Amino acid sequence: MLKVSDDQIASMIDVDHKQTEDFLAFADNGTLVGSAMIAIEPSGERAEVAIAVRADYKHQGVGWTLLNLAADYAEDAWLPHAGGSRKPAEPEGD
């Protein structure tokens, strides 16, 4: 079985709040149920989002909520400086 090193994990979750941001979703009982990380290219022209949702919380809108939160953040924090815009995501049955 492959193992991810502590250094690899640290590099994947490192957030600088300038080019990367992370969002976490918690259930009412405090359980972490989802995560979204958004990273913008240094040019400011494109960004990528990675989303993970706990298996027993899938198909409940967690992923779409995280995607829209990340997109709203990018629009407010980054796109005004890059001169970009976005179309809002529309759920298709999560």
Disulfide bonds with the S-S distance in Angstrom:
none
